[in-house]
Structures are given as structure tokens and as C-alpha cells.
Amino acid sequence: MAVKQETLQPARKLEAVGQDGMSKSSAKRVGDLFTHLILAAGSIVMVGPFAWMLSSSFKTQYEIYKFPPTLIPESIQWINYLVVFEQTALGRYVGNSMFVSLSVTLGVLLTSSLAGYSFSRLNFPGRDKIFLMYLGTMMIPGAILLIPSFVLMRTFNWIDTYYALIVPGVVSAWGTFLMRQFMMSIPRELEDAAYIDGATRLRIYWTVILPVSKPVIATLAIFTFMGVWNELLWPVIILRSPEKFTLPMGLAKFQSRFPNRTPWHLIMAASTLSVLPILFLFMAGQKYYVQGIVTTGLKG
């Protein structure tokens, strides 16, 4: 009998371990299911407004105000997009926004990468204190800077010019922080090998650091381009000439032409067109964007 009990004990232990493993596996599946349900609900909330905008851009004005509302148009009105181009200078607005957004994005990438390289790879007196003071500027509300910035632009005689839209935005504390955090995670061995080959600081920055920093560059480019593309307040303060209006200003001007009954079907068609460049930019840089978000801030 003693021998039988000894032989049964390992079997009972294996059975207990198996049950425990099954319970953990079931708990993990339940947790994964719950997580996916939350993500699905969040995606619906995020995609919902865009889907409604796209649907409304193909509706008639009567169907926009119809109750209960419908997501799928009764008849697709492709003419809404043609009317938008006929009644607005949408092409000029898109061109102005593209020029300003690309200019600011390139400027931010240049200044932020140089500053990030300096704060992460160079040793100079007060480096960390200067960096903290620079980051402190992010705590200043943007509304407080509107009047000083306007006075400065007037002093330079830049009112109603592209310079006022581009130059103040080419320096970004957030972009410098993002670049610095990523560059601190780059192995020092790459830089040391370039030093041995006789490379200068500028050459190391251009041929070693920047190629490795593609993920964070793509991330910063997407966020900067989106911010400038959607900016409305600063262009409204600076610009006077309609031919220099950016896309958000053009849409606001177009809506103000109908004080009694806003043609939301046309507004939605124009808004859909304004979203397409950002959507294409994100799709093109999605791989680098995700990689930059994952790796930025691992060190430092």
C-alpha cells in the first residue's frame, strides 16, 4: 500500500500543475479578450467622426438635417467635391498650407536634430541645466506668447507674409526633447569608430547619427506637419491677403459666407480633402512612427 501511495503522489502533483496552467491560460485569454474589446471600442470612437465626415460629404443638404440620421447616403453626391472647387480657391489654400507645413517641418527637423545631438552627445558646462531650462519653455501657454510674437513680427515688418508663419515655428522644445531622448540610446561605439576614422562632429552627426535616427525623425515630422497643417489661430492673426490663406483659414472663410444655413455637405467635402495629405503622410511613415514611439525614451 505504501508503494502505491508513493506512485500516486507524482501523478497528483502533475494533475495540480496542469490545472493551474490551464487556469492561468484561461485567465490570459479572458484578459486578452477584454483588452481587445476595449481597443475595439476605442477605435470606433476614434474612427466614428471621420466616418461621419466622409459620409456627410456625399449627402445632400436635406439629408444632413434628416432625423434620424443615416450613415450611408441615400444617393452619393460626387458633385459636392466639384462645387467646393468651384466656390473656393481650395487649390491655392492647399498649396499655401503645404508650403508652410513642409517648410516648418524641415526647419524643426534640422534645429531639433542639431540641438538633440548637442544635448545628448556633447559635453559642455551647464548642459543639463540649459536643457532643463529649455524644456521649461514647454510649460508656457501658447496664448501668452501670441501678443509678444505679433509685436516681434510687426517689428520685422513680417505681417501678412509667409515668414511670420514659418520662422517662429522652426524651433521646438518638444522636438529637441524627442531627438535627445532617442539619440541617447544610440551606442557610443558607433561614434567612437567614426572618430577613429577621422570624422568630424558634423560628419558624425550627418553620416552616423541621422541615419540611425530615422524612426524619431519620421515621428517628429508627422507630428510637426499635422500641427502646422491644422493651425488656425496664428494665421488668422498674421495674414490679411486672401491669396495667402492656409487651408483652415480658407474653410473658415467659406463657412462664414453662409450665415443663415451652413452647407455642411460642402464643408464636410472640403474637410475630407484637407485630411487626405495627413492620412497619406501617416501611412507612408507608419513603420518608422511606431518604431520611434517604442524606442524613444529608453535611456536618459
C-alpha positions in Angstrom: 0.0 0.0 0.0 2.9 2.4 0.8 4.3 1.8 -2.6 1.0 2.6 -4.3 0.7 5.9 -2.4 4.2 6.9 -3.4 3.4 6.3 -7.0 0.2 8.3 -6.9 1.7 11.4 -5.4 3.7 12.5 -8.5 0.6 11.9 -10.6 -1.5 14.2 -8.3 1.2 16.8 -8.4 1.3 16.8 -12.2 -2.5 17.0 -12.3 -2.4 20.0 -10.0 0.2 21.7 -12.1 -1.8 21.0 -15.2 -5.0 22.5 -13.7 -3.0 25.6 -12.5 -1.5 26.0 -16.0 -5.0 25.7 -17.6 -6.4 28.3 -15.2 -3.6 30.7 -16.0 -4.1 30.2 -19.7 -7.8 30.7 -19.4 -7.2 33.9 -17.4 -4.8 35.1 -20.0 -7.3 34.5 -22.8 -10.0 36.4 -20.9 -7.6 39.2 -20.3 -6.7 39.4 -23.9 -10.3 39.3 -25.0 -11.2 42.2 -22.6 -8.2 44.2 -23.9 -9.3 43.7 -27.5 -12.8 44.7 -26.6 -11.6 48.0 -25.1 -9.3 48.7 -28.1 -12.2 48.0 -30.5 -14.5 50.4 -28.6 -11.7 53.0 -28.6 -11.1 52.6 -32.3 -14.8 53.1 -33.0 -14.8 56.3 -31.0 -11.7 57.5 -32.9 -12.9 56.5 -36.4 -16.5 57.5 -35.9 -16.2 61.2 -36.5 -14.0 60.6 -39.6 -16.6 58.1 -40.9 -19.4 60.6 -40.3 -17.5 63.4 -42.1 -16.8 61.1 -45.1 -20.4 60.0 -45.2 -21.8 63.6 -44.9 -19.5 64.7 -47.8 -21.6 62.6 -50.2 -25.0 63.6 -48.9 -27.4 66.4 -49.9 -28.0 69.3 -47.6 -31.5 68.0 -46.9 -30.2 64.6 -45.8 -27.6 66.2 -43.5 -30.5 67.6 -41.3 -32.6 64.5 -41.7 -33.7 62.7 -38.5 -33.0 60.0 -37.6 -29.6 60.5 -39.2 -28.2 57.9 -41.6 -24.6 56.9 -42.0 -24.9 55.6 -45.6 -26.1 58.3 -48.1 -29.3 57.6 -50.0 -27.5 58.7 -53.2 -23.8 59.5 -53.5 -23.4 63.2 -54.4 -19.9 63.3 -56.1 -20.8 66.8 -57.3 -20.2 68.2 -53.7 -16.5 68.0 -54.3 -16.8 69.7 -57.7 -18.8 72.5 -56.1 -16.2 73.0 -53.4 -13.5 73.6 -56.0 -15.8 76.0 -58.0 -16.8 78.1 -55.0 -13.5 78.2 -53.2 -9.8 78.6 -54.1 -9.2 75.3 -52.5 -6.2 74.5 -54.6 -4.5 77.7 -53.5 -5.3 77.1 -49.9 -3.9 73.5 -50.1 -0.7 74.8 -51.8 -0.2 77.5 -49.1 -0.7 75.0 -46.3 1.6 72.5 -48.0 4.4 75.1 -48.5 4.1 76.4 -44.9 3.8 72.9 -43.3 6.8 71.5 -45.3 8.9 74.5 -44.5 8.3 74.4 -40.8 8.7 70.6 -40.7 12.1 70.8 -42.4 13.2 73.6 -40.1 12.1 71.7 -37.0 13.9 68.6 -38.1 17.1 70.5 -38.7 17.1 72.5 -35.4 15.8 69.8 -33.2 18.2 67.2 -34.5 21.2 69.6 -34.0 20.0 70.5 -30.6 19.3 66.9 -29.6 22.7 65.9 -30.8 24.3 68.6 -28.8 22.4 67.8 -25.6 22.9 64.0 -25.9 26.4 63.5 -27.3 28.4 66.6 -26.4 29.8 67.6 -23.0 29.9 71.3 -22.2 29.5 73.3 -19.0 25.8 73.6 -17.8 24.5 71.2 -20.5 21.8 69.6 -18.3 20.8 72.9 -16.7 20.4 74.5 -20.1 18.4 71.6 -21.3 16.0 71.7 -18.3 15.5 75.5 -18.8 14.8 74.9 -22.4 12.2 72.2 -21.5 10.7 74.7 -19.1 9.5 76.8 -22.0 7.0 74.0 -22.8 5.1 75.0 -19.7 4.3 78.5 -21.0 0.8 78.5 -22.6 0.8 79.4 -26.2 -1.8 82.0 -25.8 0.5 84.1 -23.7 3.1 84.2 -26.5 0.6 85.5 -29.1 1.0 89.2 -28.4 4.8 89.2 -28.0 5.1 87.2 -31.2 2.8 89.6 -33.0 4.8 92.6 -31.9 8.0 90.9 -32.9 6.6 90.1 -36.4 5.4 93.7 -36.7 8.9 94.9 -35.8 10.4 92.8 -38.5 7.7 94.0 -40.9 6.6 90.4 -41.4 2.8 90.9 -41.0 0.9 89.2 -43.9 4.0 87.3 -45.0 5.0 83.6 -45.1 8.0 84.5 -42.9 5.7 85.0 -39.9 4.1 81.6 -40.5 7.4 79.7 -40.9 10.2 81.3 -38.9 8.6 81.3 -35.4 7.8 77.6 -35.7 11.1 76.2 -36.8 12.4 75.8 -33.1 10.6 73.2 -31.0 11.5 72.3 -27.4 9.4 69.2 -27.7 11.2 68.1 -30.8 14.5 68.7 -29.2 13.5 66.6 -26.2 12.3 63.8 -28.5 15.6 63.8 -30.5 17.7 64.0 -27.4 16.0 61.0 -25.8 16.4 58.9 -28.9 20.0 59.8 -29.6 21.0 59.0 -26.0 20.0 55.4 -26.8 22.4 55.2 -29.8 25.5 53.1 -28.8 28.7 55.2 -28.3 30.7 52.6 -30.2 29.3 53.9 -33.5 30.6 57.4 -32.7 34.0 56.1 -31.4 34.5 54.2 -34.6 33.8 57.3 -36.7 36.3 59.2 -34.5 39.0 56.6 -35.2 38.4 57.1 -38.9 39.0 60.8 -38.5 35.4 62.1 -38.9 34.4 65.5 -37.5 31.5 66.2 -35.2 29.4 67.5 -38.1 30.2 64.5 -40.3 29.4 62.1 -37.4 26.0 63.9 -37.0 25.2 63.7 -40.7 26.5 60.2 -41.6 26.2 58.3 -38.3 23.6 59.8 -36.0 20.9 60.9 -38.5 20.7 57.6 -40.5 20.2 55.7 -37.2 17.6 58.3 -36.1 15.1 57.7 -38.9 12.3 56.4 -36.6 12.3 59.5 -34.4 12.7 61.8 -37.4 9.6 60.3 -39.0 7.7 60.6 -35.7 8.7 64.3 -35.3 7.9 65.0 -39.0 4.4 63.6 -38.7 3.5 65.4 -35.5 5.0 68.7 -36.7 3.3 68.6 -40.1 0.0 67.8 -38.5 0.3 70.6 -36.1 1.1 73.2 -38.7 -1.4 71.9 -41.2 -4.3 72.3 -38.7 -3.1 75.6 -37.2 -5.8 78.3 -37.4 -5.2 80.9 -34.7 -1.8 82.2 -35.7 -2.6 82.5 -39.4 -5.8 84.4 -38.5 -3.7 86.9 -36.5 -0.9 87.3 -39.1 -2.5 87.0 -42.5 -4.5 89.7 -44.3 -4.4 88.7 -48.0 -6.8 86.0 -49.2 -4.3 84.6 -51.7 -2.0 83.7 -48.7 -4.7 82.0 -46.6 -3.9 78.5 -45.4 -6.5 75.7 -45.7 -8.0 76.1 -42.2 -8.5 79.8 -42.9 -10.0 79.1 -46.3 -12.5 76.6 -44.8 -13.4 79.2 -42.1 -13.9 81.9 -44.7 -16.0 79.5 -46.8 -18.3 78.7 -43.9 -18.7 82.4 -43.0 -20.2 83.1 -46.4 -23.4 81.3 -45.3 -24.6 82.9 -42.1 -28.1 81.6 -42.2 -27.8 77.9 -43.1 -24.3 76.3 -43.3 -23.9 73.9 -46.2 -22.4 71.1 -44.1 -22.3 68.7 -47.0 -19.8 71.1 -48.8 -17.9 71.8 -45.6 -17.5 68.1 -45.0 -16.3 67.5 -48.5 -13.7 70.2 -48.1 -12.7 68.8 -44.7 -12.3 65.4 -46.2 -9.9 66.7 -48.8 -8.0 68.5 -46.1 -7.4 65.3 -44.2 -6.1 63.3 -47.1 -2.5 64.7 -47.1 -2.1 63.9 -43.4 -3.5 60.5 -43.9 -1.1 59.7 -46.7 1.8 61.1 -44.7 1.0 58.9 -41.8 0.6 55.8 -43.9 3.9 56.4 -45.6 5.8 56.8 -42.3 3.8 54.4 -40.1 6.6 51.9 -39.8 9.1 54.5 -38.6 6.5 56.2 -36.5 5.7 53.1 -34.5 9.3 52.2 -34.1 10.1 55.8 -32.9 7.4 55.7 -30.3 8.6 52.4 -29.0 12.3 53.2 -28.8 12.2 56.9 -27.8 13.0 57.4 -24.1 14.5 54.0 -23.4 17.6 55.7 -22.0 18.2 59.1 -20.2 
